[in-house]
Amino acid sequence: MTTKRLAVIRKRIARIKAQLAAIDDMRPGSLTRQYKDPASQSGPYYQLSYTREMKSRTEYVARECVREVRREIGNYKRFKALTTEWIALSIEQSRLKMKLARRR
């Protein structure tokens, strides 16, 4: 069972690496629509907020760039999910290898 699971893990890690290589431009953060006058919801603008190197940052995003920034944020979320899965699989793989080594 352990060797079969190791093979499954190796295949999944290979697929994750391929998916990571296919990820295009990315950036962290969340994009929100704000209003200059929130009461009447007039003067909308977009704001990108994120934390990088322990510093919180906020940037204004032009309306014509919103679609691209959303795509980049989605790419970053995909990157984070894949790397998290890869790490979990690597930990499991390491434990299984040690378990096999003790049996021998």
C-alpha positions in Angstrom: 0.0 0.0 0.0 2.8 2.4 0.9 4.6 2.1 -2.4 1.3 2.5 -4.3 0.6 5.7 -2.4 4.1 7.0 -3.1 3.5 6.5 -6.8 0.2 8.4 -6.6 1.9 11.2 -4.7 4.7 11.4 -7.3 2.2 11.6 -10.2 0.2 14.3 -8.4 3.3 16.4 -7.7 4.3 16.1 -11.3 0.9 17.4 -12.4 1.1 20.2 -9.8 4.5 21.2 -11.2 3.1 21.3 -14.8 0.1 23.4 -13.6 2.5 25.8 -11.8 4.6 26.2 -14.9 1.5 27.2 -16.9 0.5 30.1 -14.5 0.9 33.5 -16.0 1.2 36.9 -14.3 0.0 37.0 -10.8 -0.3 39.3 -7.8 -1.6 39.0 -4.3 -4.5 41.0 -2.8 -8.2 41.7 -3.0 -9.9 44.1 -5.3 -12.8 46.1 -4.0 -15.0 48.8 -5.4 -15.1 51.9 -3.2 -17.1 55.1 -3.4 -16.1 58.7 -3.0 -19.5 59.3 -1.4 -20.6 55.9 0.1 -24.0 57.3 1.2 -25.1 57.9 -2.3 -22.7 55.4 -3.9 -21.4 58.0 -6.3 -17.8 58.3 -7.6 -16.9 54.6 -7.8 -13.2 53.5 -8.0 -11.3 50.3 -7.5 -8.8 49.6 -4.8 -6.3 46.8 -4.5 -5.2 45.9 -1.0 -2.5 43.4 -0.1 0.4 42.7 2.4 3.9 42.1 1.1 7.0 41.8 3.2 5.1 42.6 6.4 3.8 45.9 4.9 0.2 46.6 4.1 -0.3 48.3 0.7 -3.1 49.8 -1.1 -3.2 50.8 -4.8 -5.8 52.4 -7.0 -6.7 50.5 -10.1 -8.0 52.1 -13.2 -11.3 50.9 -14.4 -9.8 49.6 -17.7 -7.3 47.4 -15.7 -9.8 45.8 -13.4 -10.3 42.7 -15.5 -6.6 42.0 -15.8 -6.0 42.6 -12.1 -8.8 40.2 -11.2 -7.2 37.6 -13.5 -3.8 38.1 -11.8 -5.3 37.8 -8.4 -7.0 34.5 -9.5 -3.7 33.2 -10.8 -2.1 34.0 -7.4 -4.8 32.2 -5.5 -4.3 29.2 -7.8 -0.5 29.4 -7.2 -1.0 29.4 -3.4 -3.5 26.5 -3.5 -1.2 24.4 -5.7 1.9 25.1 -3.5 0.0 24.3 -0.4 -1.1 21.0 -1.8 2.5 20.2 -3.0 3.8 20.9 0.5 1.2 18.6 2.1 2.0 15.8 -0.4 5.8 16.3 0.1 5.4 15.9 3.8 3.3 12.7 3.3 5.8 11.4 0.8 8.7 12.0 3.2 6.9 10.2 6.1 6.1 7.2 3.8 9.7 7.0 2.7 10.9 7.0 6.3 8.3 4.3 7.1 9.6 2.1 4.2 13.2 2.6 5.3 12.4 1.4 8.8 10.8 -1.7 7.5 14.0 -2.7 5.6 
